[in-house]
Amino acid sequence: MNWKQVCSGILLGSLASLMGLPSQAQDSTDQLNQAICSEDWDGAIAILDNAMLDYPNSQNTLAEYRDRLQQLSTTGLSEKQKAQYCSLNPDPSDFPLLTADEETSLSAHVSEYYQQLDPDMTYDDIATLIGRPGKLDYLSSSYTWIAENTSTLSATFSNNELEDLTIGESIDCRENDGCDGIIAAPTEFKQLQERLELGMNAQAALQYIRRELGEPTWPVETLMYDWQFREEGIYCRIFAYFASTTDGQVTTYGKLCVKEDE
């Protein structure tokens, strides 16, 4: 038996943190929400149709959202829906969170929705529960290549650009001697990380990596929708992430409420 075993810990060395990326990564969803805000339904549907071509493994979830928008086009936007599509999401770190003893009728209502969410739900299930389509806030595709020594190279693309490039180095373990070393990533991974620049064309970057490493071991597409609620200085949000690997079921969901007037 080989004296080396791979532990589950992964040390990440990344070029950029996904949460700290420039706002251009959101251009596609910004254009979509601007079209919905102005009730340009033909434009909104066209943007979604293009997204379905760019994210083929998420077509079912995007098609459900497309159907919801077509229904909305017949009724128009309510004032609450206009507030959702026509305004930017506030940064929660700029406002104090609503505490349990400060609960309002709005936050209680949002909590009722949240408590009914379930990991088996699809986008359509959640939209039906809340009673409106929500807002598509994030679209990305990521690809992971795994080396023989279990090190990984992961590339994330959004808005047709390379958004993130990360090397994962595994921890070395010796039998009966704990985990005290690092399995270095292959030279090819490090060279690619040095050569590729964030913001470069997604297709060009992906073709370059494929030429060097072959097809990825694990491709994933991710979508995030949110539902916003406002009332008398209180802002609440329910968000849900969907990955192409889960047959349309929600992968992560959550809620928050902040006090915008403080």
C-alpha positions, 0 to 999 in steps of 0.5 A, spaced: 500 500 500 502 506 498 504 510 504 501 516 502 494 517 503 490 523 501 486 527 506 480 531 505 483 537 507 484 542 501 488 548 501 486 553 496 490 558 493 486 562 488 487 568 484 481 572 486 475 571 491 469 569 488 465 574 492 470 580 491 470 580 483 468 586 479 461 588 478 462 586 470 461 579 472 453 581 473 452 585 466 448 579 463 443 579 469 443 586 470 441 587 463 436 582 464 433 586 470 433 592 466 429 590 461 424 587 466 424 593 470 422 597 463 417 592 461 421 590 455 419 583 455 421 581 448 428 584 450 428 580 457 426 573 453 431 574 448 437 575 453 434 569 457 434 565 450 441 567 449 443 565 457 440 558 455 445 557 449 450 559 454 448 555 460 445 548 456 445 544 462 441 549 466 436 550 461 430 547 465 431 552 470 432 557 466 426 555 461 421 555 468 423 562 469 422 564 462 415 561 462 414 565 469 416 572 465 412 570 459 406 570 464 408 576 468 408 580 461 401 579 460 399 582 467 405 587 468 409 589 474 406 591 480 409 596 485 412 591 489 415 587 483 418 594 480 421 595 487 425 588 486 427 589 479 428 596 478 433 597 484 440 594 486 440 589 492 443 593 498 449 590 501 447 587 508 454 589 511 452 596 510 445 595 515 444 592 522 441 585 521 434 585 524 434 581 531 429 576 533 426 581 538 425 586 533 421 582 528 415 585 524 409 583 520 414 583 514 420 579 517 415 574 520 411 573 513 418 572 510 420 567 515 414 563 514 416 562 506 423 560 508 421 555 513 417 552 508 423 551 503 425 544 502 432 541 499 427 537 494 424 544 491 425 546 484 425 553 482 418 553 480 416 550 486 419 556 490 416 561 485 409 558 486 410 558 494 412 565 494 407 567 488 412 571 484 418 569 479 423 572 483 430 576 480 435 572 477 441 575 480 447 570 478 449 566 472 456 562 472 459 556 469 465 552 473 470 547 470 474 542 475 480 538 472 483 533 477 490 531 477 493 524 479 495 526 485 488 529 487 490 536 486 485 541 482 484 546 478 478 550 478 475 555 473 469 559 473 466 563 468 461 569 468 458 574 463 463 570 458 469 572 462 474 568 466 472 570 473 476 566 477 481 561 477 483 556 483 488 551 485 487 546 490 493 542 493 491 536 497 494 535 504 499 529 505 498 524 510 502 518 512 500 512 515 499 513 523 503 519 522 498 525 521 497 530 516 503 534 515 505 536 508 502 538 502 502 535 495 504 540 490 500 542 484 502 539 477 507 544 474 501 545 468 496 548 473 501 553 476 503 555 469 496 556 467 494 560 473 500 565 471 498 565 463 491 566 464 488 573 466 481 574 470 477 578 465 479 574 459 474 571 454 471 565 456 471 561 450 478 563 449 480 561 456 476 555 456 479 552 449 486 554 452 485 550 458 482 544 454 488 544 450 493 543 455 489 539 460 484 535 456 476 535 458 474 537 465 473 532 470 467 536 473 463 541 469 458 545 473 453 551 472 450 555 477 444 560 478 442 564 483 435 567 484 432 572 490 426 574 492 426 581 495 421 584 500 420 591 503 416 595 508 417 601 512 425 601 513 425 593 513 429 589 507 428 582 507 431 577 502 430 570 500 435 567 495 436 560 492 442 557 488 441 551 483 447 547 480 446 543 474 448 537 477 442 537 482 437 535 476 434 542 478 433 542 485 435 547 490 442 546 492 443 552 497 438 557 500 437 562 505 434 569 508 436 575 511 432 581 514 436 588 515 434 595 517 435 600 512 433 606 515 439 605 520 
